[in-house]
């Protein structure tokens, strides 16, 4: 299988976020994402590798006082399929699925 990377163009990121949102919905259904980061991120890593040819690594860290899991893509961006359980330091709600630079308030352990 040909290895894929996630291009950081707006169109590619939007397509990728839709794929991840559908995967997440398959696991969570209508349940909230609170405390489900590992439950979604770990199998998503395997799915992206096996079915999409996208290599990524599971990372853990802290957001405030909470342990959290997300994926790091080969291009250095992160993929957080349960970002919506958090607010930014400015008080804005994070998107359901976040793809982008790792926010500085995501601290690696």
PAVOLO-354962 format. One record per residue: residue number from 1; x, y negated, z of N, C-alpha, C in turn. Coordinates in steps of 0.2 Angstrom, whole numbers, always signed. Layout:
     k    n_xx    n_yy    n_zz   ca_xx   ca_yy   ca_zz    c_xx    c_yy    c_zz
   NUM       X       Y       Z       X       Y       Z       X       Y       Z
...
END
This chain:
     k    n_xx    n_yy    n_zz   ca_xx   ca_yy   ca_zz    c_xx    c_yy    c_zz
     1      +4      +6      +0      +0      +0      +0      +4      -6      +0
     2      +3     -11      -4      +6     -17      -4      +5     -21      +2
     3     +11     -24      +5     +10     -28     +11      +7     -35      +9
     4      +3     -37     +13      -1     -44     +12      +2     -49     +17
     5      +1     -55     +15      +2     -60     +20      -4     -65     +20
     6      -5     -68     +25     -10     -73     +25      -7     -80     +23
     7      -9     -82     +17      -7     -89     +15     -10     -94     +19
     8      -7     -99     +21     -10    -104     +25     -14    -110     +21
     9     -16    -108     +15     -21    -113     +11     -27    -112     +15
    10     -31    -118     +14     -38    -118     +17     -42    -112     +15
    11     -42    -111      +8     -47    -106      +5     -45     -99      +8
    12     -38     -97      +9     -36     -91     +11     -38     -90     +18
    13     -37     -95     +22     -38     -95     +29     -46     -94     +31
    14     -50     -98     +27     -57     -97     +27     -59     -90     +26
    15     -56     -87     +21     -58     -80     +19     -56     -75     +24
    16     -50     -76     +27     -47     -72     +32     -51     -72     +38
    17     -53     -79     +40     -57     -80     +46     -64     -76     +46
    18     -67     -76     +40     -73     -73     +38     -73     -65     +39
    19     -67     -62     +37     -66     -55     +38     -65     -53     +45
    20     -62     -57     +49     -60     -56     +56     -67     -57     +60
    21     -71     -62     +58     -77     -63     +61     -82     -57     +60
    22     -82     -54     +55     -86     -48     +53     -84     -42     +57
    23     -77     -41     +58     -74     -36     +62     -76     -37     +69
    24     -75     -43     +72     -77     -45     +79     -84     -43     +80
    25     -89     -45     +75     -96     -44     +76     -97     -37     +77
    26     -93     -33     +73     -94     -25     +73     -93     -22     +80
    27     -88     -25     +83     -86     -23     +90     -91     -26     +95
    28     -92     -33     +95     -95     -36    +100    -103     -36     +99
    29    -105     -36     +93    -112     -37     +92    -114     -44     +94
    30    -119     -44     +98    -122     -51    +101    -119     -53    +107
    31    -115     -48    +110    -112     -50    +117    -107     -55    +116
    32    -106     -59    +121    -101     -64    +121     -93     -62    +121
    33     -89     -66    +119     -82     -63    +119     -78     -64    +125
    34     -81     -66    +130     -78     -67    +137     -75     -61    +139
    35     -68     -61    +141     -65     -55    +143     -64     -49    +138
    36     -65     -50    +132     -65     -45    +127     -59     -46    +122
    37     -54     -50    +124     -49     -51    +119     -45     -45    +117
    38     -43     -41    +122     -39     -35    +121     -44     -30    +117
    39     -50     -29    +119     -55     -25    +115     -56     -26    +108
    40     -55     -33    +106     -56     -35     +99     -49     -35     +96
    41     -44     -38     +99     -37     -39     +96     -33     -32     +94
    42     -33     -28     +99     -29     -22     +98     -32     -18     +92
    43     -38     -16     +91     -40     -12     +85     -40     -17     +79
    44     -41     -23     +80     -40     -28     +74     -33     -27     +71
    45     -28     -27     +75     -21     -26     +73     -20     -20     +69
    46     -23     -14     +71     -23      -8     +67     -27      -8     +61
    47     -33     -11     +61     -37     -12     +55     -33     -17     +50
    48     -30     -22     +52     -27     -27     +47     -21     -23     +44
    49     -18     -19     +48     -12     -16     +45     -14     -10     +40
    50     -18      -6     +42     -20      +0     +39     -25      -1     +33
    51     -29      -6     +33     -34      -7     +28     -33     -13     +24
    52     -29     -18     +26     -28     -24     +23     -21     -25     +21
    53     -16     -21     +24      -9     -22     +23      -6     -28     +26
    54      -9     -31     +31      -7     -37     +34      -3     -35     +41
    55      +3     -36     +41      +7     -34     +47      +6     -40     +52
    56      +5     -38     +59      +4     -43     +64      +6     -40     +70
    57      +7     -44     +76      +9     -41     +82      +4     -43     +87
    58      +3     -39     +92      -2     -41     +97      +3     -44    +102
    59      +1     -50    +105      +4     -54    +110      -1     -55    +116
    60      +2     -56    +121      -1     -58    +127      +2     -64    +130
    61      -2     -67    +134      +0     -73    +137      -5     -76    +142
    62      -5     -82    +144      -9     -85    +149     -13     -91    +146
    63     -19     -92    +147     -23     -98    +145     -26    -100    +152
    64     -23    -105    +155     -25    -107    +162     -23    -102    +166
    65     -28     -99    +170     -27     -94    +175     -28     -87    +172
    66     -30     -86    +166     -32     -80    +163     -27     -77    +158
    67     -26     -70    +159     -22     -67    +154     -26     -66    +147
    68     -23     -67    +142     -26     -67    +135     -22     -63    +130
    69     -25     -61    +125     -22     -57    +120     -24     -60    +113
    70     -19     -61    +108     -20     -63    +102     -15     -60     +97
    71     -16     -61     +91     -11     -58     +86      -7     -63     +83
    72      +0     -62     +82      +4     -66     +78      +5     -63     +71
    73      +4     -67     +66      +5     -65     +59     +12     -66     +57
    74     +14     -63     +52     +21     -63     +49     +23     -70     +47
    75     +18     -75     +46     +20     -82     +44     +21     -86     +50
    76     +20     -83     +56     +21     -87     +62     +15     -90     +65
    77      +9     -90     +61      +3     -92     +64      +0     -87     +68
    78      -5     -89     +73      -8     -84     +77     -15     -83     +75
    79     -18     -78     +76     -25     -76     +75     -28     -74     +82
    80     -33     -78     +84     -36     -77     +90     -44     -75     +89
    81     -45     -69     +89     -52     -67     +87     -57     -68     +92
    82     -55     -71     +98     -60     -72    +104     -58     -79    +107
    83     -56     -84    +102     -54     -90    +105     -60     -94    +108
    84     -66     -92    +106     -72     -96    +108     -74     -96    +115
    85     -70     -91    +119     -71     -91    +126     -67     -96    +130
    86     -64    -100    +126     -60    -106    +130     -61    -113    +127
    87     -60    -118    +131     -60    -125    +129     -53    -127    +128
    88     -52    -132    +124     -46    -135    +124     -45    -140    +130
    89     -38    -142    +131     -37    -146    +137     -41    -153    +136
    90     -43    -155    +130     -47    -161    +129     -55    -159    +131
    91     -57    -153    +132     -64    -151    +133     -68    -149    +127
    92     -64    -148    +121     -68    -146    +115     -68    -138    +115
    93     -74    -136    +113     -74    -128    +112     -70    -126    +106
    94     -66    -121    +108     -62    -117    +102     -67    -114     +97
    95     -65    -113     +91     -69    -109     +86     -70    -102     +88
    96     -74     -99     +85     -75     -92     +87     -69     -88     +85
    97     -66     -89     +79     -60     -86     +77     -55     -92     +75
    98     -49     -91     +78     -44     -97     +77     -39     -94     +73
    99     -37     -97     +68     -31     -95     +64     -27    -102     +63
   100     -20    -102     +66     -16    -108     +65     -10    -108     +70
   101      -7    -113     +70      -1    -114     +75      -4    -112     +82
   102      +1    -109     +86      -1    -107     +93      -1    -114     +97
   103      -7    -115    +100      -8    -121    +104      -3    -121    +110
   104      +0    -127    +112      +5    -127    +117      +2    -124    +124
   105      -5    -124    +124      -8    -122    +131      -9    -115    +131
   106      -7    -111    +125      -7    -104    +125      +0    -102    +127
   107      +1    -100    +133      +8     -98    +136     +10     -91    +135
   108     +15     -89    +132     +17     -82    +132     +20     -80    +139
   109     +19     -74    +141     +22     -72    +147     +29     -71    +147
END
